Structures are given as C-alpha cells and as structure tokens.
Amino acid sequence: MSRDPLARPDELIRRIYSYVAYRIGPGSDAEDVTSETMLRAVRYRSSYDPKRGKPLSWLIGIARTVEHHSARPRTTVEAHDPASTEDLAHEVTERLTVVDAVTRLDPKDRELVALRYGADLSTRQIAELLESTPNAVDVALHRCRARLRAELDETSGPSARQRVVARAQVEPSS
C-alpha cells in the first residue's frame, strides 16, 4: 500500500512555491507554476512511487517540468506592500541585490540555490534528487556560494556582501 504523497499539502505547497520563486522570482508566475504543479500531482498521485523518492522530490520534478513548459522566467521581483521605514527599504535593496546576483549564476548554480534555499532541502535530499552523492552536492554548493559571493562583490562591494551573508546565516545541511 503506497503512502499518500500529498498528505501534508500546506508544507509541500510552501516548499514548492519557495523553490519555484528562487528559480523564476516570487509573485504570480511562481504561484501559477506552483498551482499547476499541485494540480498535476493530484491528477497523477496514483503514479507516485515512495521507493523512488520522497513526495517533495517527486513534486520538484513535476515543478521543473511545469516551469520548463511555462512562460519565460522573470528576473525581477514584484514589490509587496512596501512600508515607509528605512530598514525595510534597506532590506528590500539587499534582497534585490541577492536576487540579481542569483539570476547571473549559471543554470546549475541557480538550481542548487533553489533546491537548498528555496525548497529547503538538505544536501542528502538534493543528492538523491540529482542522483549524486552528498559530498558532491556539498562541494558544488560551496563553489556556488563562492561564485555568488563574487557576484555580490562585483555588484555591491564586499561590505554589502558581508551584510547579506551575515543575515542569511548560511549553514551547511546534511
């Protein structure tokens, strides 16, 4: 008897949306891809095989297909209810700087960032999804973060990168 892959939809939807938003930017396009992913998952839930991976991995595979067949990826972020404080303006500027730097990474690096920080997968889960080893994923993530730091330095200078990295509290995950 197979386990229902959509038993905890709220958590899965949040993680799929986060993954997609890292790939194409937050907003209506990411919501559309997430909705279509979940619709396909419901339609094909009987094809889910727990021996081939966890539900989140299955859904990310569906999201990749949906994203590939959907409208062009966006590279800008939509504003959401801006407040009039300097702190918020500074935080938005930093986020936009990071989003801009991520969009300049190559597709493999963007995928790693989306899986690790968007979908909040561990390196072990990413390795399983990409049919790799956790060590190879750790190395790839380390190199990806180095390239991202270089992009941030090029765009905003080292002090901006240090603030962003300090706020992100990047921690390796296994």
N, C-alpha and C positions, 0 to 999 in steps of 0.2 A: 504494500500500500504506500503510495507516494505522498509526501508531505505537501501541503498547500503552499506554493511559493509566495502567495500574496496574503499570508496570514497576518502580517503586521504592515498594512499598507501605508500608514502615516509615516513611519520611519523610512520605508523604502522610497516613497514619493519625495520626501525631503532630500534623501541622499542622491536620488536620480536627478532631481532638479539642480542640486549643487554641482553635480558632475557636469551636467549639460551647460549650466551657467558658466562654469570655468572654461568650457570649450567654445561657446558662442556668445557669451555675455548674458547677464541677467535681464529679465524682462519678458515681454510677450513671446518672443521667439523661443526662449528656453521653456516657458510654460507650455507652448504648443508642442514642442518635442517631448516634454515630459508627459503630457496628456496622451499623445499618440503612442508613446512607449507603454504606458499603463493600459491603454485600450488593446494594444496588441498582446500584452501579457495576459489580460483577461481572456481574450479570444483564444490564445494558444496555451493557456495554463495547463492543459492536459498533456502537452508535449514536454513540460518541464521534467528533467531527469535529475534527481538530487545526487546521483552518482557522478554527474559531470560538473558539479559546482554548486555553490550556494545561490539562493534566489537573487541576491544583489548582483552577482557576476552575470547571471542569466539576463537580468534587466539591463545591465550596462551593455551587453551585447546587442540587445534589442535597440537601446538608445543610439548606439553607434550606427546601426542600420537606418534608423529613422532620421538621424541627423544628416547622414550621407545623402539621403533622398529628399531632404527638406530644402528650404530656401537657403541662400548663401549665408555663410557665417557673418555675424556682426563683429565689429571691432571697437564699438563704443558702448558705454554704459548709460542706461537711462537714469535720470535723476528721480529720486523717490522722496517726496515730502521734505524738501530742504528746510532746515531750521536756520535761524539767523545768528548762530553763535560762531565765533572764530574757531573753536575746537572742532565743530562739525565741518566747517569749510576746510580746515587743515586735514582732517581725517579723510574727507572725500578726495582731496587732492592726492593724498598718499595712495588711496585705493586706486584711483585712476592711473597713477604712475605705475603701480604694480600691474594693473590690467594691461596697460600699454606695453610694458616690458614683456609680459607673458605672451601677448599676441605676436611679438617679434621673434619668439623662440621657434625652433623648427617643430613640425607636427608631432614628432615622437616625444619631444620635451613637453609640449603642451598637453599631450595625452597623459604623461606621467604626473604632471601637476594636477590635472583634472581628476585623475584616479586617486592620488594621495590626499590632496587638499580639498577637492570638490566632493568626491564621493566618500572621503574619509576612510579609504581602505588602508589596511596595513600592508607592509611590503610583502608579507607572505600571501595575502589575498591578491595583490597585484601580480605577483609571480604566478600564482595559479591561473589568473585570468589571461595573462600574456604567455602562458606556457613557458615560463622561465624559472630561474632559481631566485630565492630571496636575496642571496648575495649579489647576483647580477642586477637585481632591481635596486638594492641599496647603493651600489656603485653608480648606476645610471641616475638615480635621484641625487646623489652627491654631486655628480658632474652637472646635472641640470640646474641645481641650486647655484653652482658656481657660475654657470652661464647667465642665470637670472640676476645674480649679484652684479656681474659685469654689465648687463643691460641697464640695471638701475644706476650704476655708477656713471655710465655713459650719458644717461638721460638727466639725472638729477644730482649727481655728485655723490661722493662717499657718505657724507653726513646724512643725506636723505635715505640712502640705502640702510644705514645703521639704524635709523629710527624705524623704518619699515620692518626690518628683520627682527629688531628687538620686540616690536609689537606683535609680530606673527608667532613668536616663540616656537620656532621650527624645532620639532623633536622627532628623531628617528622612531619608527614604529615597526615592530616585527609581528 
